[in-house]
Amino acid sequence: MAMSAHEALIHVMVIAASADAKVSDRELEIISRLVNRMPVFETFDHADLGQVAAQAIDLIKDSSNLDKVLEMVLAALPERLHDTAYAMAVEVATVDLRLEQEELRFLEMIRDGLELDNLTAAAIEASARARLRKAE
């Protein structure tokens, strides 16, 4: 299955959302918001979001090997979108303001798969924490 960069980015977000075995309404909402507002999705047909997300969920369910799924998804991403993909995964994973062990493991897998350096990954993670922090 050949996958576009748009589809790969959506798959990354859906996998991040499902890493803890449940996808919350907040996670679905943030995926939709990211697709609607990020410049990387300017040429994506937003009407296809539901179908692509459903494909991602089916791919995860049908595979007993998350590493293989992630490898396929990451192979569809050009190197210039690696930090973008990680930023989107972090954004989705941290939306509920706590990270389960499974989510942390997934973020580590994607960071390694994308071959992001530690400084870039730390900056993306710190940025997400700063954006999502509450006043209280």
Secondary structure, 3 states (H helix, E strand, C coil): CCCCHHHHHHHHHHHHHHCCCCCCHHHHHHHHHHHHHCHHHCCCCHHHHHHHHHHHHHHHHHCCCHHHHHHHHHHCCCHHHHHHHHHHHHHHHCCCCCCCHHHHHHHHHHHHHCCCCHHHHHHHHHHHHHHHCCCC
